[in-house]
Amino acid sequence: MLVSLCMFSFSAFAAETVSVSIPVEIEGGGTAVVITEVNCPLPEASSIKVQDGKAENINISFSVPGDYKYTIQAKTKDGTYYSPACYTANVAVRTDKGGTMTATVVLTKADSNYKPDKCAFSLSEKPMDANETVPSAPTEPSKEPPKRPPTSRPQTGDDSMLDIYLLICILAAGGLFMLSIIYMISTNRLIGKNK
């Protein structure tokens, strides 16, 4: 009975989700592309077709509280991306004391502090140059250890010859070591003679 109770509570917890809808309008029609950051839930579709004069929604469901980030970019029917009009959607998913999940979406237009209520792409914005690239989702970190740059001494601006000072210190330490050995040998001889 305890096992079935645990399974029921786990199922009830796992089944709770909250969804958000991000409205997108594209003047002249086109395709909205959603770029998902690492460890963020995927939207229902990574791209949606938007007709001219209509708004379509990007729908994303969340089952775990946290902060999530998405980038929304749009391209025209001929495949040219709008630039610099890309939007960032920051989604904050929280659970209140009663266990109810809520989600808040804050949209920000690229290179500004403007926080609109929808992603609106306009033909008046310049299209991307051939050299520009669409923002891409971050890649998983490499499991290989990073390559270390060749080691060299930092340039301090001090022209002193540290190598020579270091060599003198090593020779002095060696000399002290030899003197201590000679002292021990001569002390042992004197003790041996006195017996």
Long-range contacts (C-beta under 8 A, 24 or more apart in sequence): 14-63, 16-63, 16-99, 16-101, 17-61, 17-62, 17-63, 17-101, 18-61, 18-62, 18-93, 18-101, 18-102, 18-103, 19-59, 19-60, 19-61, 19-62, 19-103, 20-59, 20-60, 20-62, 20-91, 20-103, 20-105, 21-57, 21-58, 21-59, 22-57, 22-58, 22-60, 22-70, 22-72, 22-89, 22-105, 22-107, 22-118, 22-119, 23-55, 23-56, 23-57, 23-117, 23-118, 23-119, 24-48, 24-50, 24-55, 24-56, 24-57, 24-58, 24-72, 24-74, 24-118, 24-119, 24-120, 24-121, 25-50, 25-54, 25-55, 25-118, 25-119, 25-120, 25-121, 26-50, 26-52, 26-74, 26-76, 26-82, 26-121, 27-52, 27-120, 27-121, 27-122, 27-123, 27-124, 28-52, 28-76, 28-77, 28-123, 29-76, 29-77, 30-74, 30-75, 30-76, 30-77, 30-121, 31-74, 31-75, 32-56, 32-58, 32-72, 32-73, 32-74, 32-119, 32-121, 33-72, 33-73, 33-74, 33-75, 33-134, 34-58, 34-70, 34-71, 34-72, 35-70, 35-71, 35-72, 35-73, 35-134, 35-135, 35-136, 35-137, 36-70, 36-137, 37-68, 37-69, 37-70, 37-71, 37-137, 37-138, 38-137, 38-138, 38-140, 40-68, 40-69, 40-70, 41-68, 43-70, 50-74, 55-118, 60-91, 62-91, 62-93, 62-101, 62-103, 63-101, 64-93, 65-93, 65-94, 65-95, 65-101, 66-93, 67-91, 67-92, 67-93, 68-93, 71-135, 72-119, 73-134, 73-135, 74-119, 74-121, 76-123, 76-127, 80-127, 80-128, 81-127, 81-128, 81-132, 81-134, 82-121, 82-122, 82-125, 82-127, 82-128, 83-125, 83-126, 83-127, 83-128, 83-129, 83-132, 84-110, 84-111, 84-125, 85-109, 85-110, 85-121, 85-122, 85-125, 86-110, 86-135, 87-116, 87-119
